[in-house]
Amino acid sequence: MRERANLTFELALWAEGFRAVAGVDEVGRGALAGPVVAAAVILPPDAGALGSLLGRCDDSKALTAKQRETLYGEILAVAVGVGVGRCEACDIDAWGIAPATRRAMALALDALAASGCAPDYLLLDFLTLPDLTCPQRGIPARSAASRTATRSPCPSRPRRSWRR
């Protein structure tokens, strides 16, 4: 059985004084066709404010489309900021999946910053973004220690099927 996501990393970072901890994750990396879409989500630095989300989504792939849409709205309602970035199949073909995934993540972070919510720490699903100066940590695959990182694909999964 998979470990349930929690706030282990966030609580430690909030205790160190970080307030804008962004979880960054992608959808579409394992697909044979289509875009890769990433989302960056900053949740409030208050575990109590996240009570309605806790235990609801440890893996967006395990949810139905309707459940993802519902959770998407709930995440938007509580999130300090959300940014989404997308790279198309032609980008993946030209650059490869890992560079396209990193680019989509960088675009999501750009969108987050453009909305006035620049992160002061990044929690990423597995990858890191070496071109960024922001402190960051790549969370090992299948780790459940970060609620922010496991929440971030929920806003991107519905958008993967949307066209610009």
N, C-alpha and C positions, 0 to 999 in steps of 0.2 A: 504494500500500500504506500502511496506517495505521501510524503510529509506535507502537512498543510502550511501554506504561506503565513508568515508572521512578520513582525516589525523589528527583528533582531538588529539589522544594519541601521535602519532608520533611527531607532531609539538611541543607539550608540552615537550616531552622527548628530542628532539633535542635542544630546548631552554635551557634545564637543562644541556646540554653538552654530552648527550648520542649520539653516532654516529653509533653504530652497533646494531640497534634495529631489532631483529628478530621476525617476525610473524610466529607462529607455529600453524598448524591445521592438521586435519586428514580427510581421507575418508575411508569409510568402516565400521564405527562404528555402523551404523544402519542396515547394511546388515545382512541377515540371514546366509550367508555362505561367505567364502573367507577371504582374509587377511585384516588387517587394515594397511594403509599406511599413514605416516605423512611426511610433508615437513616443513622445516624451511627456511625462505627467509629473507634476509637482502636487503632492498632497499636503494638506496642512500639517504643521509640526505638532500635532496634538492627537495622540492615540485615541482619546475619547471621541473626537470628531469623526473618526473613521469607523466607529462601531457598526454602522449600517452596512459597511462594505466587508468587514472581516468575516472570513469563512465562506464568502460567496463565490469567489473565483480564484482558483489556484492555477487554472489552465484554460485559456479562452477557447481552445479547441474542444474542450469537454462540454461546452455550452451549446444550446441550440441557437439559431439565428435570433429568435425572439428573446431569449435570455440575454444574449449579447447586446441587443438593442436596448433592453431595459437597463442593464448594468451600465451601458454607455451613457445614458441619460443621468443615472445616479452618480457616476464618476464626474461628469461635467458639473453637476450641481455642487459637489464638495471640493473639487480640485481647485487649487490656487491658479493653475495654468495647465494648458494642454497644447502641444504642437504636434503636427503630423507632417511627415515627409514621405515622398514616393519616388521610386525609380522604376521606369518601365522595363519591359522585357528586352527592348533594344539596348538599354543601358547595361543590363545583366549580360547580354550577349557580347557587348563590346568590352566590358571591364571585368567580368566574372562576378559570381554571386557575393563573395566576401566584400570586395570594394563597393559594389552597388548597395549592399546592406549598410556599410559604414556611411556611404553618401546619404542614403535615406535617413539614417539616424542623425547625421549632421544637419540635414534639412529640417528634421523635426525640432532639433534644438534651436535652429535659426528662427523657426516659426514661434517657438516658445519665447525666445528673447524678444522678437519683434512685438509680441503681445504685452511686453513689459514684465515678463517673468523670467529673468535670467537665473539659471540655477547656480548654486555655489558648490554643489557636489553631484556627481552622476553615479547611479547604480545601473549597470548595463547587464543585459542577459548575455553572459559568456564573453562577448567581445569587449575590447576597449577602443577608444578613439585616440590614437597617439598624436594626432595633429592638434588636439585641443589642449589648452593649458589648464582647464578646469580639473580639480581633483576628481578621480573616478576610480571605480572598482568594477571589474567584470565578475559577475556572480556565476559560479559554476553551473553548468547545465543541470536541470532537475533539482536545484537547490530551492528550498522553500523559505529561506531566511529573510527574504525581502518582499514585503507586501507591495511596495511601490513598483518594483520591477515586474511583478506578476500582474499588476493592474494595467500596466502601460499597453499591452497588446489589445486590450478590450476596445479602446477608441480606434485602433488602426484596423482591426479585423473587418468591421462593417465597411470601412472605406476602401478596402482592397478591391471590392467588387464595384465601387463607384468609379465612374470616369470623371476626369477633370472637366 
